[in-house]
């Protein structure tokens, strides 16, 4: 009579390896489809607000802000800009002046400095250009002289936070009751 031979490996390590492989495949099998579905359906504010400086020349950069203001919001923007300070962890922007043009757009001029840079200086021109029925902010960053890119990145991050806070302020302002109804 022939004896049955088992070709299954049965050492003490093989059941543990099989169990680890099964758990790993289950985690990967659940994570990858969930990650793909999440990136398709969830808009990423971080990706939408990743601002890059487009060089115009050696010391001048252009930054487009992905926000569109209605004419009514544009009229209230100076109220927010004058009451809000613009600063970051290592960058301070001080509003020097603002001007309103004939077509109703505003131009804000900020002086930027960094206390830890030993004299980093820049001028930030924040202007609004007409795009369709709304107004789009455009930032022109003029450095006093060539500096490392981290200072330029600091200015952009400060302005990014400024506009994110403005979006929040704008949303809260829309929810305010303009007229108080009497409670009879």
Backbone torsions as a table, in degrees:
resi	resn	phi	psi	omega
1	UNK	NA	139.6	-179.0
2	UNK	-85.7	140.5	179.8
3	UNK	-90.8	134.5	178.8
4	UNK	-72.0	136.7	-179.5
5	UNK	-112.2	131.3	178.7
6	UNK	-97.5	124.6	179.7
7	UNK	-96.5	10.1	178.9
8	UNK	-82.4	133.1	178.8
9	UNK	-76.4	133.5	-172.6
10	UNK	-130.8	26.4	177.4
11	UNK	-72.0	170.6	-176.7
12	UNK	-68.4	-22.1	-177.2
13	UNK	-84.3	-26.1	-173.8
14	UNK	-67.2	-41.1	175.7
15	UNK	-63.4	-37.2	178.6
16	UNK	-66.3	-43.0	177.4
17	UNK	-63.5	-40.3	178.0
18	UNK	-62.9	-43.1	179.7
19	UNK	-65.0	-43.5	178.8
20	UNK	-63.5	-41.6	178.7
21	UNK	-63.2	-42.5	179.7
22	UNK	-63.9	-44.9	179.7
23	UNK	-64.3	-44.6	179.9
24	UNK	-61.3	-46.0	-179.6
25	UNK	-65.1	-36.1	178.5
26	UNK	-66.9	-42.2	178.9
27	UNK	-65.7	-47.0	179.5
28	UNK	-65.5	-40.6	179.7
29	UNK	-64.4	-27.0	176.5
30	UNK	-90.0	-34.7	-174.8
31	UNK	-72.1	-47.7	-174.4
32	UNK	-61.7	-48.6	176.8
33	UNK	-64.8	-36.3	178.7
34	UNK	-65.9	-40.9	178.9
35	UNK	-63.3	-43.4	179.4
36	UNK	-64.9	-43.7	178.8
37	UNK	-65.0	-36.7	-179.2
38	UNK	-67.1	-41.5	-178.9
39	UNK	-72.6	-26.5	178.1
40	UNK	-74.3	-43.4	-171.9
41	UNK	-91.8	-20.7	-176.2
42	UNK	-104.3	116.1	176.7
43	UNK	-70.6	137.8	-177.2
44	UNK	-97.5	114.4	178.4
45	UNK	-66.4	-33.3	179.1
46	UNK	-64.1	-41.8	178.1
47	UNK	-69.1	-37.8	-179.1
48	UNK	-66.3	-34.2	-175.8
49	UNK	-102.3	19.0	175.9
50	UNK	-81.3	107.3	-173.9
51	UNK	-96.5	136.7	177.6
52	UNK	-122.3	144.0	178.0
53	UNK	-88.8	123.1	178.2
54	UNK	-96.9	117.3	-176.4
55	UNK	-69.4	132.8	173.5
56	UNK	-97.2	-39.0	170.4
57	UNK	-152.1	-161.4	-173.2
58	UNK	-62.5	-36.4	-175.8
59	UNK	-122.0	10.0	-177.3
60	UNK	-124.7	132.4	-176.9
61	UNK	-131.7	149.7	-179.9
62	UNK	-115.7	134.6	179.7
63	UNK	-129.2	123.5	175.8
64	UNK	-92.3	134.9	179.1
65	UNK	-102.8	127.7	-177.0
66	UNK	-82.2	63.5	178.7
67	UNK	-143.2	146.4	179.8
68	UNK	-127.1	126.1	-178.5
69	UNK	-104.2	142.0	173.8
70	UNK	-78.1	163.7	177.6
71	UNK	-57.4	-36.0	178.4
72	UNK	-66.1	-41.9	178.1
73	UNK	-67.0	-34.3	178.1
74	UNK	-64.0	-36.3	177.9
75	UNK	-67.0	-29.6	179.9
76	UNK	-90.5	-8.5	-178.3
77	UNK	-59.9	-41.5	178.4
78	UNK	-59.5	-33.2	177.5
79	UNK	-59.5	-43.8	178.4
80	UNK	-69.9	-43.7	-176.3
81	UNK	-64.5	-35.8	-178.7
82	UNK	-76.8	-28.5	-178.5
83	UNK	-91.4	-12.4	-176.2
84	UNK	-104.2	138.5	174.3
85	UNK	-94.2	149.4	-177.4
86	UNK	-117.5	105.5	179.1
87	UNK	-153.9	158.3	178.1
88	UNK	-132.1	-163.9	-177.1
89	UNK	-66.7	-34.5	179.3
90	UNK	-137.6	27.2	-179.1
91	UNK	-145.1	136.9	177.7
92	UNK	-127.5	128.3	175.1
93	UNK	-114.6	124.9	180.0
94	UNK	-110.7	129.1	179.0
95	UNK	-70.4	118.5	179.2
96	UNK	-88.3	-46.7	177.6
97	UNK	-166.2	165.2	171.3
98	UNK	-140.8	149.8	-174.2
99	UNK	-132.1	140.6	174.9
100	UNK	-104.2	131.0	-179.2
101	UNK	-88.1	175.9	-177.3
102	UNK	-65.1	-33.2	-177.7
103	UNK	-82.6	3.9	175.6
104	UNK	97.5	-3.3	179.4
105	UNK	-81.1	158.3	178.2
106	UNK	-113.7	155.9	173.4
107	UNK	-134.0	118.4	-179.7
108	UNK	-106.7	136.5	-179.9
109	UNK	-119.5	120.4	-179.9
110	UNK	-113.3	145.3	169.9
111	UNK	-102.8	128.8	-178.4
112	UNK	-110.7	143.6	175.7
113	UNK	-149.3	157.6	178.6
114	UNK	-126.6	117.1	-177.4
115	UNK	-61.2	-31.5	-175.6
116	UNK	-92.8	3.5	-175.6
117	UNK	-93.5	-13.1	-176.4
118	UNK	75.8	36.2	174.1
119	UNK	115.9	17.2	176.4
120	UNK	-63.1	131.9	178.8
121	UNK	-139.0	144.8	177.6
122	UNK	-153.6	163.5	173.2
123	UNK	-120.4	132.1	-179.8
124	UNK	-114.8	118.9	175.3
125	UNK	-102.2	113.3	177.6
126	UNK	-104.3	111.7	-179.9
127	UNK	-125.9	166.5	-179.2
128	UNK	-119.6	131.9	178.6
129	UNK	-115.5	145.3	-178.9
130	UNK	-73.6	132.0	175.7
131	UNK	-137.9	104.4	-176.2
132	UNK	67.8	-125.1	179.6
133	UNK	-95.8	0.4	-176.8
134	UNK	-121.4	-171.3	-178.8
135	UNK	-125.2	133.2	-178.7
136	UNK	-112.5	130.2	177.9
137	UNK	-71.8	141.4	177.1
138	UNK	-133.1	131.1	-177.8
139	UNK	-112.5	128.8	172.3
140	UNK	-113.7	118.2	-177.8
141	UNK	-104.7	117.5	-179.8
142	UNK	-113.7	114.6	178.9
143	UNK	-85.6	147.3	178.6
144	UNK	-64.7	-37.7	172.2
145	UNK	-154.8	174.1	-177.1
146	UNK	-67.5	129.2	179.4
147	UNK	-128.0	166.8	175.3
148	UNK	-61.2	153.4	-176.0
149	UNK	-63.4	-21.3	-178.0
150	UNK	-65.8	-30.1	177.1
151	UNK	-71.2	-41.2	176.1
152	UNK	-61.6	-41.5	178.1
153	UNK	-62.8	-37.1	178.3
154	UNK	-63.8	-42.5	178.6
155	UNK	-63.0	-44.5	-179.5
156	UNK	-63.9	-40.6	178.8
157	UNK	-65.6	-37.4	177.7
158	UNK	-64.1	-44.8	179.6
159	UNK	-68.9	-33.0	175.6
160	UNK	-61.2	-47.3	178.6
161	UNK	-65.0	-36.9	178.4
162	UNK	-59.2	-46.0	-179.4
163	UNK	-75.3	-30.5	173.8
164	UNK	-65.3	-42.1	176.9
165	UNK	-66.8	-35.8	176.7
166	UNK	-63.7	-41.4	178.0
167	UNK	-59.8	-40.9	178.0
168	UNK	-66.9	-44.2	178.8
169	UNK	-61.1	-41.3	180.0
170	UNK	-64.3	-41.6	179.2
171	UNK	-65.9	-40.4	177.9
172	UNK	-66.3	-38.1	-179.3
173	UNK	-65.4	-35.7	177.8
174	UNK	-65.3	-31.9	-177.9
175	UNK	-81.4	-10.7	-179.3
176	UNK	-67.4	138.9	176.5
177	UNK	-75.5	122.5	-178.8
178	UNK	-75.4	-30.0	176.7
179	UNK	-125.6	135.3	177.1
180	UNK	-88.4	124.1	-179.4
181	UNK	-84.3	136.9	177.5
182	UNK	-69.6	140.0	177.4
183	UNK	-100.4	91.4	-180.0
184	UNK	-83.1	NA	NA
